Amino acid sequence: ATNANSVKVQHYLDYLTVSFSAVPTASSAVVVKDGTTVIWTSRVGIGAVSPVHFDFSHRPLRNTAGALLSAECSASLGDGIIIVTQMVGHSNVTSTPA
């Protein structure tokens, strides 16, 4: 049997952490996307100290229900530097009877 309910999931981003393996020798934009649309941007600059934290807990960023919520650096921070983004948030699931 299948569930005839319509389920919508919306994701909320409360915290974003960007870590890198060495001191950046180049700057990069940090972007959060709702699907392919950029909904927030900031920068990690040359000489930044890892990790860099962004707190959205008082007004979380949210995606369009069903779309991917993602975070990334738009460019390298320098040769051989490994970048890790960590997203912490919560989700809201609603179900509507068919």
MMTF fields as JSON, N, C-alpha, C and O atoms, coordinates in Angstrom:
{
  "mmtfVersion": "1.0.0",
  "mmtfProducer": "UNKNOWN",
  "numBonds": 391,
  "numAtoms": 392,
  "numGroups": 98,
  "numChains": 1,
  "numModels": 1,
  "chainsPerModel": [1],
  "groupsPerChain": [98],
  "chainIdList": ["A"],
  "bondAtomList": [4, 2, 8, 6, 12, 10, 16, 14, 20, 18, 24, 22, 28, 26, 32, 30, 36, 34, 40, 38, 44, 42, 48, 46, 52, 50, 56, 54, 60, 58, 64, 62, 68, 66, 72, 70, 76, 74, 80, 78, 84, 82, 88, 86, 92, 90, 96, 94, 100, 98, 104, 102, 108, 106, 112, 110, 116, 114, 120, 118, 124, 122, 128, 126, 132, 130, 136, 134, 140, 138, 144, 142, 148, 146, 152, 150, 156, 154, 160, 158, 164, 162, 168, 166, 172, 170, 176, 174, 180, 178, 184, 182, 188, 186, 192, 190, 196, 194, 200, 198, 204, 202, 208, 206, 212, 210, 216, 214, 220, 218, 224, 222, 228, 226, 232, 230, 236, 234, 240, 238, 244, 242, 248, 246, 252, 250, 256, 254, 260, 258, 264, 262, 268, 266, 272, 270, 276, 274, 280, 278, 284, 282, 288, 286, 292, 290, 296, 294, 300, 298, 304, 302, 308, 306, 312, 310, 316, 314, 320, 318, 324, 322, 328, 326, 332, 330, 336, 334, 340, 338, 344, 342, 348, 346, 352, 350, 356, 354, 360, 358, 364, 362, 368, 366, 372, 370, 376, 374, 380, 378, 384, 382, 388, 386],
  "bondOrderList": [1, 1, 1, 1, 1, 1, 1, 1, 1, 1, 1, 1, 1, 1, 1, 1, 1, 1, 1, 1, 1, 1, 1, 1, 1, 1, 1, 1, 1, 1, 1, 1, 1, 1, 1, 1, 1, 1, 1, 1, 1, 1, 1, 1, 1, 1, 1, 1, 1, 1, 1, 1, 1, 1, 1, 1, 1, 1, 1, 1, 1, 1, 1, 1, 1, 1, 1, 1, 1, 1, 1, 1, 1, 1, 1, 1, 1, 1, 1, 1, 1, 1, 1, 1, 1, 1, 1, 1, 1, 1, 1, 1, 1, 1, 1, 1, 1],
  "groupList": [{"groupName": "ALA", "atomNameList": ["N", "CA", "C", "O"], "elementList": ["N", "C", "C", "O"], "formalChargeList": [0, 0, 0, 0], "bondAtomList": [1, 0, 2, 1, 3, 2], "bondOrderList": [1, 1, 2], "singleLetterCode": "A", "chemCompType": "L-PEPTIDE LINKING"}, {"groupName": "THR", "atomNameList": ["N", "CA", "C", "O"], "elementList": ["N", "C", "C", "O"], "formalChargeList": [0, 0, 0, 0], "bondAtomList": [1, 0, 2, 1, 3, 2], "bondOrderList": [1, 1, 2], "singleLetterCode": "T", "chemCompType": "L-PEPTIDE LINKING"}, {"groupName": "ASN", "atomNameList": ["N", "CA", "C", "O"], "elementList": ["N", "C", "C", "O"], "formalChargeList": [0, 0, 0, 0], "bondAtomList": [1, 0, 2, 1, 3, 2], "bondOrderList": [1, 1, 2], "singleLetterCode": "N", "chemCompType": "L-PEPTIDE LINKING"}, {"groupName": "SER", "atomNameList": ["N", "CA", "C", "O"], "elementList": ["N", "C", "C", "O"], "formalChargeList": [0, 0, 0, 0], "bondAtomList": [1, 0, 2, 1, 3, 2], "bondOrderList": [1, 1, 2], "singleLetterCode": "S", "chemCompType": "L-PEPTIDE LINKING"}, {"groupName": "VAL", "atomNameList": ["N", "CA", "C", "O"], "elementList": ["N", "C", "C", "O"], "formalChargeList": [0, 0, 0, 0], "bondAtomList": [1, 0, 2, 1, 3, 2], "bondOrderList": [1, 1, 2], "singleLetterCode": "V", "chemCompType": "L-PEPTIDE LINKING"}, {"groupName": "LYS", "atomNameList": ["N", "CA", "C", "O"], "elementList": ["N", "C", "C", "O"], "formalChargeList": [0, 0, 0, 0], "bondAtomList": [1, 0, 2, 1, 3, 2], "bondOrderList": [1, 1, 2], "singleLetterCode": "K", "chemCompType": "L-PEPTIDE LINKING"}, {"groupName": "GLN", "atomNameList": ["N", "CA", "C", "O"], "elementList": ["N", "C", "C", "O"], "formalChargeList": [0, 0, 0, 0], "bondAtomList": [1, 0, 2, 1, 3, 2], "bondOrderList": [1, 1, 2], "singleLetterCode": "Q", "chemCompType": "L-PEPTIDE LINKING"}, {"groupName": "HIS", "atomNameList": ["N", "CA", "C", "O"], "elementList": ["N", "C", "C", "O"], "formalChargeList": [0, 0, 0, 0], "bondAtomList": [1, 0, 2, 1, 3, 2], "bondOrderList": [1, 1, 2], "singleLetterCode": "H", "chemCompType": "L-PEPTIDE LINKING"}, {"groupName": "TYR", "atomNameList": ["N", "CA", "C", "O"], "elementList": ["N", "C", "C", "O"], "formalChargeList": [0, 0, 0, 0], "bondAtomList": [1, 0, 2, 1, 3, 2], "bondOrderList": [1, 1, 2], "singleLetterCode": "Y", "chemCompType": "L-PEPTIDE LINKING"}, {"groupName": "LEU", "atomNameList": ["N", "CA", "C", "O"], "elementList": ["N", "C", "C", "O"], "formalChargeList": [0, 0, 0, 0], "bondAtomList": [1, 0, 2, 1, 3, 2], "bondOrderList": [1, 1, 2], "singleLetterCode": "L", "chemCompType": "L-PEPTIDE LINKING"}, {"groupName": "ASP", "atomNameList": ["N", "CA", "C", "O"], "elementList": ["N", "C", "C", "O"], "formalChargeList": [0, 0, 0, 0], "bondAtomList": [1, 0, 2, 1, 3, 2], "bondOrderList": [1, 1, 2], "singleLetterCode": "D", "chemCompType": "L-PEPTIDE LINKING"}, {"groupName": "PHE", "atomNameList": ["N", "CA", "C", "O"], "elementList": ["N", "C", "C", "O"], "formalChargeList": [0, 0, 0, 0], "bondAtomList": [1, 0, 2, 1, 3, 2], "bondOrderList": [1, 1, 2], "singleLetterCode": "F", "chemCompType": "L-PEPTIDE LINKING"}, {"groupName": "PRO", "atomNameList": ["N", "CA", "C", "O"], "elementList": ["N", "C", "C", "O"], "formalChargeList": [0, 0, 0, 0], "bondAtomList": [1, 0, 2, 1, 3, 2], "bondOrderList": [1, 1, 2], "singleLetterCode": "P", "chemCompType": "L-PEPTIDE LINKING"}, {"groupName": "GLY", "atomNameList": ["N", "CA", "C", "O"], "elementList": ["N", "C", "C", "O"], "formalChargeList": [0, 0, 0, 0], "bondAtomList": [1, 0, 2, 1, 3, 2], "bondOrderList": [1, 1, 2], "singleLetterCode": "G", "chemCompType": "PEPTIDE LINKING"}, {"groupName": "ILE", "atomNameList": ["N", "CA", "C", "O"], "elementList": ["N", "C", "C", "O"], "formalChargeList": [0, 0, 0, 0], "bondAtomList": [1, 0, 2, 1, 3, 2], "bondOrderList": [1, 1, 2], "singleLetterCode": "I", "chemCompType": "L-PEPTIDE LINKING"}, {"groupName": "TRP", "atomNameList": ["N", "CA", "C", "O"], "elementList": ["N", "C", "C", "O"], "formalChargeList": [0, 0, 0, 0], "bondAtomList": [1, 0, 2, 1, 3, 2], "bondOrderList": [1, 1, 2], "singleLetterCode": "W", "chemCompType": "L-PEPTIDE LINKING"}, {"groupName": "ARG", "atomNameList": ["N", "CA", "C", "O"], "elementList": ["N", "C", "C", "O"], "formalChargeList": [0, 0, 0, 0], "bondAtomList": [1, 0, 2, 1, 3, 2], "bondOrderList": [1, 1, 2], "singleLetterCode": "R", "chemCompType": "L-PEPTIDE LINKING"}, {"groupName": "GLU", "atomNameList": ["N", "CA", "C", "O"], "elementList": ["N", "C", "C", "O"], "formalChargeList": [0, 0, 0, 0], "bondAtomList": [1, 0, 2, 1, 3, 2], "bondOrderList": [1, 1, 2], "singleLetterCode": "E", "chemCompType": "L-PEPTIDE LINKING"}, {"groupName": "CYS", "atomNameList": ["N", "CA", "C", "O"], "elementList": ["N", "C", "C", "O"], "formalChargeList": [0, 0, 0, 0], "bondAtomList": [1, 0, 2, 1, 3, 2], "bondOrderList": [1, 1, 2], "singleLetterCode": "C", "chemCompType": "L-PEPTIDE LINKING"}, {"groupName": "MET", "atomNameList": ["N", "CA", "C", "O"], "elementList": ["N", "C", "C", "O"], "formalChargeList": [0, 0, 0, 0], "bondAtomList": [1, 0, 2, 1, 3, 2], "bondOrderList": [1, 1, 2], "singleLetterCode": "M", "chemCompType": "L-PEPTIDE LINKING"}],
  "groupTypeList": [0, 1, 2, 0, 2, 3, 4, 5, 4, 6, 7, 8, 9, 10, 8, 9, 1, 4, 3, 11, 3, 0, 4, 12, 1, 0, 3, 3, 0, 4, 4, 4, 5, 10, 13, 1, 1, 4, 14, 15, 1, 3, 16, 4, 13, 14, 13, 0, 4, 3, 12, 4, 7, 11, 10, 11, 3, 7, 16, 12, 9, 16, 2, 1, 0, 13, 0, 9, 9, 3, 0, 17, 18, 3, 0, 3, 9, 13, 10, 13, 14, 14, 14, 4, 1, 6, 19, 4, 13, 7, 3, 2, 4, 1, 3, 1, 12, 0],
  "groupIdList": [1, 2, 3, 4, 5, 6, 7, 8, 9, 10, 11, 12, 13, 14, 15, 16, 17, 18, 19, 20, 21, 22, 23, 24, 25, 26, 27, 28, 29, 30, 31, 32, 33, 34, 35, 36, 37, 38, 39, 40, 41, 42, 43, 44, 45, 46, 47, 48, 49, 50, 51, 52, 53, 54, 55, 56, 57, 58, 59, 60, 61, 62, 63, 64, 65, 66, 67, 68, 69, 70, 71, 72, 73, 74, 75, 76, 77, 78, 79, 80, 81, 82, 83, 84, 85, 86, 87, 88, 89, 90, 91, 92, 93, 94, 95, 96, 97, 98],
  "secStructList": [7, 7, 7, 7, 1, 3, 3, 3, 3, 3, 3, 3, 3, 3, 3, 3, 3, 3, 3, 3, 1, 1, 7, 7, 1, 1, 7, 3, 3, 3, 3, 3, 3, 3, 6, 6, 3, 3, 3, 3, 3, 3, 3, 3, 7, 6, 6, 7, 7, 1, 7, 3, 3, 3, 3, 7, 6, 6, 1, 7, 3, 3, 7, 7, 6, 6, 1, 7, 3, 3, 3, 3, 3, 1, 1, 7, 1, 1, 6, 6, 7, 7, 3, 3, 3, 3, 3, 3, 3, 3, 3, 3, 3, 3, 3, 3, 7, 7],
  "xCoordList": [0.837, 0.0, 0.885, 2.012, 0.375, 1.104, 0.388, -0.809, 1.097, 0.527, -0.019, 0.728, -1.282, -1.911, -1.724, -2.169, -1.067, -0.852, 0.193, 1.107, 0.04, 1.047, 1.973, 1.522, 3.264, 4.216, 5.135, 5.688, 5.296, 6.209, 7.243, 6.9, 8.496, 9.579, 10.276, 10.666, 10.423, 11.129, 12.299, 12.136, 13.489, 14.701, 15.09, 14.921, 15.612, 16.039, 17.5, 17.897, 18.299, 19.713, 19.898, 19.625, 20.37, 20.591, 22.039, 22.291, 22.978, 24.401, 25.149, 24.809, 26.16, 27.038, 28.47, 28.823, 29.289, 30.699, 31.515, 31.256, 32.491, 33.428, 34.801, 35.314, 35.386, 36.717, 37.652, 37.225, 38.93, 39.905, 41.209, 41.498, 41.997, 43.178, 44.409, 45.386, 44.393, 45.516, 44.987, 43.84, 45.814, 45.416, 45.191, 46.074, 44.018, 43.719, 44.704, 45.089, 45.098, 45.956, 45.14, 45.672, 43.851, 42.913, 41.581, 41.31, 40.746, 39.425, 38.388, 38.603, 37.27, 36.201, 34.859, 34.743, 33.857, 32.488, 31.996, 32.299, 31.242, 30.533, 29.074, 28.525, 28.439, 27.051, 26.173, 26.605, 24.93, 23.894, 22.87, 22.439, 22.484, 21.557, 20.269, 20.265, 19.186, 17.873, 17.704, 17.323, 17.986, 18.048, 19.261, 20.387, 19.059, 20.169, 20.209, 21.072, 19.291, 19.205, 19.997, 19.78, 20.916, 21.684, 20.76, 20.153, 20.656, 19.791, 20.582, 20.02, 21.894, 22.75, 24.185, 24.58, 24.97, 26.388, 27.217, 26.749, 28.449, 29.429, 30.797, 30.876, 31.87, 33.219, 34.108, 33.958, 35.036, 36.147, 37.366, 37.673, 38.058, 39.148, 40.514, 40.682, 41.476, 42.871, 43.279, 43.012, 43.924, 44.401, 43.353, 43.63, 42.156, 41.086, 41.518, 42.291, 41.008, 41.31, 40.197, 39.018, 40.569, 39.602, 39.226, 40.094, 37.995, 36.827, 36.148, 36.349, 35.335, 34.522, 33.073, 32.562, 32.408, 31.041, 30.058, 30.34, 28.902, 27.811, 26.581, 26.219, 25.945, 24.817, 23.532, 23.373, 22.62, 21.312, 20.188, 19.015, 20.541, 19.557, 18.387, 17.302, 18.568, 17.46, 16.553, 15.398, 17.081, 16.293, 16.868, 17.594, 16.543, 17.135, 16.84, 15.775, 17.827, 17.607, 16.773, 16.937, 15.881, 15.036, 14.977, 15.168, 14.708, 14.579, 13.117, 12.213, 12.914, 11.584, 11.314, 12.189, 10.132, 9.817, 10.163, 9.737, 10.94, 11.326, 12.615, 13.141, 13.142, 14.386, 15.579, 15.437, 16.745, 17.975, 18.448, 18.462, 18.835, 19.447, 20.924, 21.261, 21.818, 23.24, 24.104, 23.657, 25.361, 26.345, 27.647, 28.009, 28.361, 29.636, 30.484, 29.977, 31.774, 32.677, 32.736, 32.848, 32.66, 32.577, 33.928, 33.98, 35.024, 36.352, 37.324, 37.027, 38.458, 39.514, 40.044, 40.073, 40.461, 41.091, 42.61, 43.32, 43.099, 44.539, 44.902, 44.123, 46.089, 46.542, 46.594, 47.212, 45.943, 45.998, 45.199, 45.262, 44.455, 43.67, 42.341, 41.585, 42.079, 40.835, 39.791, 40.057, 38.591, 37.495, 36.385, 36.003, 35.871, 34.744, 33.658, 33.925, 32.431, 31.295, 30.412, 30.161, 29.947, 29.063, 27.818, 27.891, 26.665, 25.392, 24.656, 24.597, 24.1, 23.297, 21.954, 21.898, 20.883, 19.572, 18.475, 18.704, 17.298, 16.149, 15.205, 15.352, 14.251, 13.293, 11.878, 11.627, 10.959, 9.546, 8.841, 8.939, 8.142, 7.439, 5.949, 5.432, 5.256, 3.798, 3.2, 3.748, 2.098, 1.413, -0.044, -0.735, -0.487, -1.847, -2.591, -2.119, -3.721, -4.481, -4.873, -5.207, -4.822, -5.179, -6.668, -7.158],
  "yCoordList": [-1.174, 0.0, 1.242, 1.211, 2.314, 3.578, 4.589, 4.458, 5.577, 6.636, 7.704, 8.251, 7.999, 8.972, 10.412, 11.353, 10.58, 11.928, 12.669, 12.068, 13.969, 14.829, 15.317, 15.976, 14.997, 15.347, 16.455, 16.36, 17.505, 18.598, 18.7, 18.696, 18.79, 18.935, 20.273, 20.578, 21.05, 22.321, 22.278, 21.929, 22.642, 22.607, 24.019, 24.976, 24.128, 25.408, 25.305, 24.332, 26.3, 26.332, 27.241, 28.439, 26.652, 27.401, 27.871, 28.992, 27.023, 27.333, 26.798, 25.743, 27.526, 27.098, 27.303, 28.374, 26.27, 26.355, 26.035, 25.045, 26.865, 26.63, 26.426, 27.298, 25.257, 24.932, 24.73, 24.335, 25.005, 24.815, 24.324, 24.564, 23.625, 22.918, 23.799, 23.354, 25.026, 25.943, 27.37, 27.588, 28.33, 29.739, 30.106, 29.889, 30.659, 30.981, 31.979, 32.965, 31.691, 32.612, 33.33, 34.139, 33.031, 33.696, 33.814, 33.054, 34.762, 34.885, 34.174, 33.928, 33.855, 33.156, 33.567, 33.864, 33.583, 33.78, 32.469, 31.388, 32.576, 31.437, 31.673, 32.729, 30.699, 30.883, 29.769, 28.625, 30.129, 29.159, 29.244, 30.329, 28.066, 28.015, 27.292, 26.328, 27.783, 27.14, 26.585, 27.316, 25.291, 24.735, 25.336, 25.13, 26.07, 26.73, 28.228, 28.926, 28.733, 30.169, 30.508, 29.909, 31.468, 31.924, 32.746, 33.718, 32.346, 33.062, 33.8, 34.596, 33.536, 34.215, 34.115, 33.109, 35.161, 35.124, 35.914, 36.892, 35.472, 36.164, 35.847, 35.254, 36.231, 35.97, 35.39, 35.707, 34.534, 34.101, 34.761, 34.531, 35.573, 36.364, 35.738, 34.742, 36.339, 35.922, 36.04, 37.054, 35.005, 35.013, 34.687, 34.792, 34.293, 33.961, 32.795, 31.931, 32.791, 31.732, 30.688, 31.028, 29.425, 28.328, 27.876, 27.86, 27.514, 27.574, 28.939, 29.717, 29.206, 30.418, 29.999, 29.118, 30.631, 30.259, 31.351, 32.543, 30.919, 31.831, 31.336, 30.164, 32.22, 31.86, 32.458, 33.678, 31.592, 32.013, 31.59, 31.636, 31.182, 30.563, 31.468, 30.967, 32.784, 33.689, 33.932, 34.331, 33.689, 33.809, 32.835, 33.241, 31.546, 30.52, 30.763, 31.25, 30.404, 30.408, 29.185, 28.14, 29.291, 28.14, 27.954, 28.886, 26.728, 26.411, 26.368, 26.369, 26.331, 26.07, 24.589, 23.758, 24.247, 22.845, 21.974, 22.241, 20.934, 19.999, 20.342, 19.509, 21.549, 21.953, 21.624, 21.508, 21.477, 21.212, 22.482, 23.549, 22.384, 23.484, 23.131, 22.109, 23.959, 23.616, 24.828, 25.971, 24.558, 25.609, 25.221, 24.046, 26.229, 25.951, 27.211, 28.326, 27.017, 28.118, 28.186, 27.163, 29.39, 29.548, 29.452, 29.349, 29.484, 29.405, 28.791, 28.71, 28.368, 27.825, 28.898, 30.078, 28.488, 29.41, 29.4, 30.082, 28.625, 28.527, 27.117, 26.187, 26.951, 25.643, 24.625, 24.862, 23.498, 22.384, 22.558, 21.694, 23.631, 23.847, 23.109, 23.301, 22.274, 21.503, 22.317, 22.832, 22.425, 23.191, 22.226, 21.35, 22.393, 21.585, 22.533, 23.429, 22.342, 23.113, 22.169, 21.035, 22.643, 21.858, 22.68, 23.814, 22.084, 22.75, 22.075, 20.848, 22.886, 22.369, 23.086, 24.312, 22.319, 22.925, 21.982, 21.031, 22.26, 21.422, 21.397, 22.184, 20.502, 20.352, 20.386, 20.046, 20.797, 20.786, 19.934, 20.208, 18.916, 18.007, 18.21, 18.127, 18.482, 18.597, 17.574, 17.288, 17.045, 16.046, 16.479, 16.804, 16.477, 16.86, 15.651, 15.031, 15.305, 14.168, 14.401, 15.515, 13.346, 13.435, 13.552, 13.638],
  "zCoordList": [0.0, 0.0, 0.0, 0.495, -0.549, -0.565, 0.298, 0.553, 0.741, 1.558, 0.616, -0.196, 0.713, -0.174, 0.307, -0.351, 1.453, 1.974, 1.152, 0.588, 1.097, 0.474, 1.585, 2.522, 1.487, 2.533, 2.029, 0.933, 2.833, 2.512, 3.629, 4.811, 3.242, 4.197, 3.941, 2.814, 4.988, 4.877, 5.855, 7.024, 5.353, 6.162, 6.575, 5.818, 7.787, 8.349, 8.762, 9.402, 8.403, 8.765, 9.969, 9.904, 11.081, 12.316, 12.455, 12.898, 12.08, 12.206, 10.992, 10.459, 10.564, 9.485, 9.958, 10.451, 9.803, 10.149, 8.912, 8.229, 8.627, 7.526, 8.157, 8.857, 7.896, 8.406, 7.223, 6.138, 7.446, 6.376, 6.982, 8.154, 6.152, 6.642, 6.826, 7.428, 6.329, 6.467, 6.375, 5.986, 6.728, 6.654, 5.181, 4.351, 4.851, 3.456, 2.849, 3.477, 1.612, 0.852, -0.215, -0.975, -0.266, -1.179, -0.457, 0.473, -0.876, -0.257, -1.12, -2.307, -0.5, -1.211, -0.636, 0.553, -1.483, -1.003, -0.397, -0.901, 0.677, 1.26, 0.916, 1.231, 0.273, -0.145, 0.395, 0.534, 0.696, 1.036, -0.078, -0.469, -0.588, -1.711, -1.347, -0.581, -1.915, -1.886, -3.297, -4.211, -3.477, -4.827, -5.515, -5.063, -6.591, -7.293, -7.026, -7.559, -6.21, -5.913, -4.659, -3.606, -4.763, -3.6, -2.705, -3.155, -1.416, -0.472, 0.6, 1.352, 0.67, 1.65, 1.171, 0.581, 1.425, 1.065, 2.072, 2.655, 2.262, 3.092, 2.494, 1.418, 3.173, 2.656, 3.75, 4.93, 3.329, 4.157, 3.54, 2.371, 4.311, 3.767, 3.944, 4.649, 3.292, 3.414, 4.878, 5.522, 5.399, 6.778, 7.825, 9.02, 7.409, 8.369, 9.262, 8.849, 10.476, 11.434, 11.378, 11.475, 11.223, 11.147, 12.551, 13.423, 12.806, 11.931, 11.992, 12.924, 10.964, 10.902, 11.13, 10.439, 12.102, 12.465, 12.048, 12.174, 11.55, 11.223, 11.986, 11.889, 12.737, 13.599, 13.044, 12.994, 12.631, 12.127, 13.077, 12.707, 14.296, 15.194, 15.548, 15.845, 15.526, 15.848, 14.643, 14.797, 13.448, 12.217, 11.192, 10.285, 11.337, 10.474, 8.983, 8.605, 8.162, 6.72, 6.39, 7.021, 5.412, 5.075, 3.576, 2.794, 3.207, 1.792, 1.385, 2.22, 0.08, -0.459, -0.219, -0.462, 0.248, 0.539, -0.664, -1.788, -0.406, -1.452, -2.171, -2.91, -1.977, -2.639, -1.737, -0.519, -2.347, -1.621, -0.934, -1.548, 0.33, 1.058, 1.182, 1.781, 0.626, 0.596, 0.911, 0.811, 1.296, 1.569, 0.913, 0.871, 0.392, -0.27, -0.336, -0.211, -0.534, -0.858, -2.371, -3.046, -2.898, -4.348, -5.045, -6.27, -4.284, -4.89, -3.889, -2.697, -4.366, -3.528, -2.589, -2.939, -1.401, -0.451, -0.602, 0.136, -1.561, -1.817, -2.215, -2.009, -2.788, -3.257, -2.127, -1.089, -2.339, -1.403, -0.128, 0.747, 0.013, 1.233, 1.117, 0.165, 2.094, 2.132, 2.892, 3.978, 2.3, 2.902, 3.306, 2.531, 4.522, 5.002, 5.482, 6.283, 4.997, 5.513, 6.319, 5.909, 7.46, 8.315, 8.586, 9.059, 8.276, 8.484, 9.64, 9.718, 10.53, 11.637, 11.58, 11.485, 11.638, 11.573, 12.008, 12.755, 11.534, 11.854, 10.66, 9.725, 10.697, 9.606, 10.138, 11.294, 9.29, 9.605, 8.549, 7.353, 8.995, 8.091, 8.28, 9.394, 7.161, 7.216, 6.27, 5.205, 6.67, 5.876, 5.693, 6.659, 4.454, 4.139, 3.586, 2.633, 4.149, 3.628, 2.161, 1.757, 1.404, -0.031, -0.198, -1.324]
}
